[in-house]
Amino acid sequence: MEPLNALRFAVSDRINDAEVGLKHVPLSLLGEFQKDVTEFLRGASRDIDPAEVLVSMEDGSLALVATGLMAATTLWADLTRLETQDALSRIDPKRAAVIERWQSSSRQNPHRVYRVADLDERLNWLISHETSFRKVEDPWVAIEKYVHGRIVDWGGKVRVNVHLEMDDGTVLKISATQDLLAREELNRLYRPALLHIAAEENLLTGMIRNPRLLSFESHQPVYEEAEFDEMVRRGTAAWSGVSDATAWLEDLRNGGA
């Protein structure tokens, strides 16, 4: 799903025979809900800074509308993954923990229902005592691989990371060391890069976690016109005696009969 700018979070319940709303909400529920929404938006990848997100409250159930979410690429990807019951194994672990808490809370309070939706309700998820989002223990294996993208940020005093924007727009945060970045002579910021990383890969989903930078690799794809022309010339010469390529191929398949 394409990233949008706003998302609506709501919780409905009956407390003391009255519907929860702006004029009737326990302080504890308000605090827990605000904390859960913040954690859900930020996730473990922290591609959203809650300080930059604006929130408005709506009438009806207790509802918060968060805006300023265009950069939240992992958020919208995770919401799409909620189409499957085993989604908690495939989404950001912080967001999965929030959904697990909401399901547990709804089972203890059957009237309580949580809702996450975009403003047009093209995406609309309910979490209640009837939902059964769950985790499936997937196999993870240690791998090394090369990833290509554009470096949009790097460094850090305590936690040293390289932020690599991938071709699909997602940003992969790769842990590094100060020594590795200090030895790098090229200014790679905001430039295409090929990185050699170690990580863990999920054998079922292909997702990777805990990526760690091993090295920057040389990546200068060049189109050699002369070399291409030579390949064309050789291919043309090799096929010069074949007037009908289809007939030649059929004859070859039939053993020249």
LUMTI-433456 format. One record per residue (C-alpha): residue in three letters; x, z, y; residue number from 1. Coordinates in steps of 0.05 Angstrom, whole numbers. Example, Ala and Ser with C-alpha at 12.3 -4.5 7.8 and 13.67 -1.06 7.14 Angstrom:
BEGIN
> ALA  246  156  -90  1
> SER  273  143  -21  2
END
This chain:
BEGIN
> MET  0  0  0  1
> GLU  25  -17  70  2
> PRO  42  44  112  3
> LEU  -12  63  162  4
> ASN  -10  109  222  5
> ALA  -61  163  204  6
> LEU  -85  204  145  7
> ARG  -143  253  140  8
> PHE  -137  318  100  9
> ALA  -199  359  88  10
> VAL  -221  420  47  11
> SER  -293  439  35  12
> ASP  -319  504  5  13
> ARG  -374  557  9  14
> ILE  -352  626  32  15
> ASN  -404  681  36  16
> ASP  -460  629  27  17
> ALA  -436  588  87  18
> GLU  -401  521  89  19
> VAL  -328  523  110  20
> GLY  -319  489  178  21
> LEU  -287  498  246  22
> LYS  -331  558  261  23
> HIS  -328  590  193  24
> VAL  -261  590  157  25
> PRO  -220  648  128  26
> LEU  -154  656  163  27
> SER  -117  655  97  28
> LEU  -148  589  77  29
> LEU  -131  558  145  30
> GLY  -58  581  139  31
> GLU  -50  557  67  32
> PHE  -82  490  82  33
> GLN  -38  478  143  34
> LYS  24  495  102  35
> ASP  3  450  45  36
> VAL  -11  391  91  37
> THR  57  400  123  38
> GLU  92  401  56  39
> PHE  53  342  30  40
> LEU  71  299  90  41
> ARG  144  318  90  42
> GLY  157  315  15  43
> ALA  225  325  -15  44
> SER  252  261  16  45
> ARG  234  287  86  46
> ASP  220  217  113  47
> ILE  171  250  161  48
> ASP  189  302  213  49
> PRO  127  347  220  50
> ALA  148  363  291  51
> GLU  134  290  309  52
> VAL  65  287  274  53
> LEU  4  300  317  54
> VAL  -56  334  285  55
> SER  -129  338  309  56
> MET  -185  379  278  57
> GLU  -253  349  261  58
> ASP  -323  377  253  59
> GLY  -355  385  185  60
> SER  -309  413  132  61
> LEU  -241  439  153  62
> ALA  -206  373  167  63
> LEU  -140  354  198  64
> VAL  -123  283  220  65
> ALA  -48  270  221  66
> THR  -22  212  262  67
> GLY  47  182  271  68
> LEU  58  164  198  69
> MET  82  92  203  70
> ALA  152  111  179  71
> ALA  125  149  118  72
> THR  140  95  66  73
> THR  146  143  7  74
> LEU  82  179  27  75
> TRP  39  116  23  76
> ALA  73  95  -42  77
> ASP  58  163  -73  78
> LEU  -15  160  -52  79
> THR  -22  93  -87  80
> ARG  7  123  -151  81
> LEU  -50  174  -153  82
> GLU  -91  120  -187  83
> THR  -65  146  -254  84
> GLN  -77  215  -285  85
> ASP  -2  224  -300  86
> ALA  14  213  -226  87
> LEU  47  281  -218  88
> SER  106  255  -259  89
> ARG  114  195  -214  90
> ILE  107  221  -143  91
> ASP  151  263  -98  92
> PRO  158  332  -131  93
> LYS  138  370  -67  94
> ARG  73  330  -62  95
> ALA  61  339  -136  96
> ALA  67  415  -127  97
> VAL  15  413  -71  98
> ILE  -35  375  -115  99
> GLU  -23  424  -172  100
> ARG  -38  483  -124  101
> TRP  -101  449  -100  102
> GLN  -125  436  -171  103
> SER  -111  508  -190  104
> SER  -147  534  -128  105
> SER  -208  490  -142  106
> ARG  -212  515  -214  107
> GLN  -215  586  -188  108
> ASN  -265  567  -133  109
> PRO  -311  512  -162  110
> HIS  -341  497  -93  111
> ARG  -273  481  -64  112
> VAL  -255  407  -58  113
> TYR  -195  377  -25  114
> ARG  -195  306  2  115
> VAL  -140  259  25  116
> ALA  -161  192  56  117
> ASP  -140  141  107  118
> LEU  -187  132  166  119
> ASP  -219  69  136  120
> GLU  -226  103  68  121
> ARG  -192  45  32  122
> LEU  -153  102  1  123
> ASN  -195  163  -16  124
> TRP  -174  217  -65  125
> LEU  -213  280  -83  126
> ILE  -180  341  -117  127
> SER  -230  389  -148  128
> HIS  -242  431  -210  129
> GLU  -259  367  -247  130
> THR  -195  328  -232  131
> SER  -138  330  -282  132
> PHE  -76  303  -249  133
> ARG  -18  323  -294  134
> LYS  55  316  -307  135
> VAL  84  279  -367  136
> GLU  155  296  -385  137
> ASP  191  230  -378  138
> PRO  261  216  -405  139
> TRP  315  214  -352  140
> VAL  384  185  -366  141
> ALA  449  186  -326  142
> ILE  467  117  -299  143
> GLU  513  81  -252  144
> LYS  487  22  -212  145
> TYR  496  -19  -150  146
> VAL  444  -17  -95  147
> HIS  439  -63  -35  148
> GLY  408  -50  32  149
> ARG  422  -32  104  150
> ILE  454  34  124  151
> VAL  410  67  177  152
> ASP  443  136  180  153
> TRP  502  173  150  154
> GLY  541  237  157  155
> GLY  524  311  162  156
> LYS  563  376  170  157
> VAL  537  413  109  158
> ARG  496  362  70  159
> VAL  530  295  74  160
> ASN  484  236  61  161
> VAL  480  161  69  162
> HIS  410  134  84  163
> LEU  402  64  55  164
> GLU  341  23  75  165
> MET  323  -20  15  166
> ASP  293  -90  15  167
> ASP  223  -61  4  168
> GLY  229  -16  66  169
> THR  239  50  29  170
> VAL  298  92  49  171
> LEU  343  119  -7  172
> LYS  380  183  12  173
> ILE  446  184  -25  174
> SER  490  245  -26  175
> ALA  563  234  -8  176
> THR  625  273  11  177
> GLN  659  281  78  178
> ASP  724  256  48  179
> LEU  692  192  23  180
> LEU  661  176  91  181
> ALA  724  195  129  182
> ARG  765  145  88  183
> GLU  717  89  105  184
> GLU  750  44  157  185
> LEU  692  -4  169  186
> ASN  634  13  214  187
> ARG  577  2  165  188
> LEU  521  33  206  189
> TYR  461  -14  214  190
> ARG  495  -67  172  191
> PRO  482  -93  101  192
> ALA  519  -56  48  193
> LEU  530  -54  -27  194
> LEU  537  17  -55  195
> HIS  562  39  -123  196
> ILE  522  102  -141  197
> ALA  512  150  -198  198
> ALA  441  175  -209  199
> GLU  388  193  -260  200
> GLU  338  139  -279  201
> ASN  270  147  -310  202
> LEU  265  103  -372  203
> LEU  190  94  -364  204
> THR  181  84  -289  205
> GLY  249  59  -267  206
> MET  251  111  -212  207
> ILE  318  142  -195  208
> ARG  334  212  -171  209
> ASN  394  252  -147  210
> PRO  434  190  -126  211
> ARG  507  203  -110  212
> LEU  554  155  -74  213
> LEU  615  134  -114  214
> SER  641  79  -69  215
> PHE  627  25  -18  216
> GLU  635  -44  -48  217
> SER  655  -109  -16  218
> HIS  594  -152  -6  219
> GLN  603  -217  31  220
> PRO  559  -270  0  221
> VAL  584  -338  24  222
> TYR  554  -406  12  223
> GLU  611  -453  -6  224
> GLU  585  -523  11  225
> ALA  644  -559  -18  226
> GLU  639  -522  -84  227
> PHE  564  -536  -88  228
> ASP  575  -610  -74  229
> GLU  627  -613  -129  230
> MET  578  -582  -179  231
> VAL  526  -634  -159  232
> ARG  576  -690  -168  233
> ARG  596  -666  -237  234
> GLY  523  -658  -259  235
> THR  505  -726  -233  236
> ALA  563  -758  -271  237
> ALA  546  -722  -335  238
> TRP  474  -747  -333  239
> SER  489  -817  -308  240
> GLY  478  -848  -376  241
> VAL  410  -816  -387  242
> SER  354  -858  -358  243
> ASP  297  -812  -382  244
> ALA  314  -739  -384  245
> THR  248  -719  -418  246
> ALA  256  -769  -474  247
> TRP  329  -748  -483  248
> LEU  309  -675  -490  249
> GLU  253  -690  -540  250
> ASP  302  -732  -581  251
> LEU  351  -674  -580  252
> ARG  297  -625  -604  253
> ASN  278  -672  -661  254
> GLY  349  -676  -685  255
> GLY  360  -746  -660  256
> ALA  309  -774  -709  257
END
